[in-house]
Amino acid sequence: MIPNPDRPRAKPPASEAGSTAQAELATKARAVHERVLVLDSHIDFEPADLISEQNYTQRVQTQFNLPNMIDGGVDALFFVVYVGQTRESQNPDALKPVGYERAYAKAVEKFAAVHRFTREIAQQQIELALSAADIRRIHAKGKKAALMGVENGYPLGEDLGRVTEFYERGARYISLTHNGHNQLGDSHTGEREGWKWQGVSPLGKQVIGEMNRLGIMVDVSHASKDSMLQTAALSKAPIIASHSAARVLCNVSRNLDDEQLLVLKESGGVIQIVAYNGFIKTTEADSAERKAALTEARNEYNLPDPNSISQRARAQAALKELSSSQRAAYEEKVAEIDQKFPGDPPATVKDLVDHIDYAVKLIGIDHVGISSDFDGGGGISGWNDAGETFNVTLELVRRGYTEGEIEKLWSGNLLRVMDEVQRVASELQK
């Protein structure tokens, strides 16, 4: 029998049509992901991760390493020179020269580790970038690009000359504060602890001026609202929030409310929406029964607790090391626990993109970017290490973002700010 070409063809089953559409979407997203420059603006590390015998050139038990970076199609990153601090109430010398010197020594150690890693250990794979132009140049020749940002201005102490020193060591953004007030300004933690400066300190104002003059982006993540608003008013260049989210969707002090987001836009800056569970979704604590059941299931497969910040990277790595049959059995146990002892689901890539959607609608596509905070507490379901970065692009494509918009979100906006900060510095140095 000869088929009649005019006869309508039978429609494929809905499940088949759906799977075909999903495959086509994934193919489209993969092509977009490979073409755009993917930059993660906030990744923590310890010096040993870079320079010990077991280091980031290998698939070590960290969320970020070069094999994961390659798997996930990540082209560039900011290594974060983070140094914490103790509160004055806990340590009387916290904001005295001896405290600053301890922090300074740790910061210098981290700067040195990045330089050694990019120049001696993994120089064939990754190169240090000091400008947006460097990132584009390095990417064009097929290598990964590494930059450095400083999380917490505490190691600067009270020496303005250290701002220049940190710039020369490679710092291209510095956040004034972390958790707890320091010599430069108030932290977001003041919402529960009270205030020290009512915003930016006199020294902090001078540091902002120096950062503008040198070409260092001023990062307002971790700052109090008053510190953030004052920084925006003081800075002659666009400011950034290197790893924050929208407070209206997740009401924690680390996030930016609508007023702050609009001020950030007015500065010409960018908020890098962060994949940190506690900053993009408020969840209820698990019941005692659920905790016990999940602990028993993890122990059976020797899996660390992923809810512990210090164990999250190891938990993700250990999960990937399970055989396919072990992984399936473990996931079946978790599904049974979900049925028996329901819990509040953790944040997912969809929750992350909800924040991106909200910020884009409020302040525009030109002022939003993406960060992970890997190995510093970041990681969500679907983007738990650098190897899963494609999943973010997939969700963006699913929601209708164009390739040009995705390019802006992954790197274009932050590179634009870097260029503008450097242009302002050149004017101020005349």
Stockholm file with secondary structure:
# STOCKHOLM 1.0

chainA/1-430         MIPNPDRPRAKPPASEAGSTAQAELATKARAVHERVLVLDSHIDFEPADLISEQNYTQRVQTQFNLPNMIDGGVDALFFVVYVGQTRESQNPDALKPVGYERAYAKAVEKFAAVHRFTREIAQQQIELALSAADIRRIHAKGKKAALMGVENGYPLGEDLGRVTEFYERGARYISLTHNGHNQLGDSHTGEREGWKWQGVSPLGKQVIGEMNRLGIMVDVSHASKDSMLQTAALSKAPIIASHSAARVLCNVSRNLDDEQLLVLKESGGVIQIVAYNGFIKTTEADSAERKAALTEARNEYNLPDPNSISQRARAQAALKELSSSQRAAYEEKVAEIDQKFPGDPPATVKDLVDHIDYAVKLIGIDHVGISSDFDGGGGISGWNDAGETFNVTLELVRRGYTEGEIEKLWSGNLLRVMDEVQRVASELQK
#=GR chainA/1-430 SS CCCCTTSCCCCCCHHHHHHHHHHHHHHHHHHHHHHSCCEEEEEECCHHHHHSSSCTTSCCSSSCCHHHHHHTTCCEEEEEEECCCCCTTTCTTTTSHHHHHHHHHHHHHHHHHHHHIIIIISTTTEEECCSHHHHHHHHHTTCEEEEEEEECSGGGTTCTHHHHHHHHHTEEEEESCCSSCCSSBCBTTHHHHCCSSSSBCHHHHHHHHHHHHHTCEEECTTBCHHHHHHHHHHCSSCEEEEEECBTTTSCCTTSBCHHHHHHHHHHTCEEEEECBHHHHCCCCCCCHHHHHHHHHHHHHTTCCCTTSGGGHHHHHHHHHHSCHHHHHHHHHHHHHHHHHSCCCCCCBHHHHHHHHHHHHHHHCGGGEEEECCBTTTCBBBTBSSGGGTHHHHHHHHHTTCCHHHHHIIIIIHHHHHHHHHHHHHHHHTC
#=GC SS_cons         CCCCTTSCCCCCCHHHHHHHHHHHHHHHHHHHHHHSCCEEEEEECCHHHHHSSSCTTSCCSSSCCHHHHHHTTCCEEEEEEECCCCCTTTCTTTTSHHHHHHHHHHHHHHHHHHHHIIIIISTTTEEECCSHHHHHHHHHTTCEEEEEEEECSGGGTTCTHHHHHHHHHTEEEEESCCSSCCSSBCBTTHHHHCCSSSSBCHHHHHHHHHHHHHTCEEECTTBCHHHHHHHHHHCSSCEEEEEECBTTTSCCTTSBCHHHHHHHHHHTCEEEEECBHHHHCCCCCCCHHHHHHHHHHHHHTTCCCTTSGGGHHHHHHHHHHSCHHHHHHHHHHHHHHHHHSCCCCCCBHHHHHHHHHHHHHHHCGGGEEEECCBTTTCBBBTBSSGGGTHHHHHHHHHTTCCHHHHHIIIIIHHHHHHHHHHHHHHHHTC
//
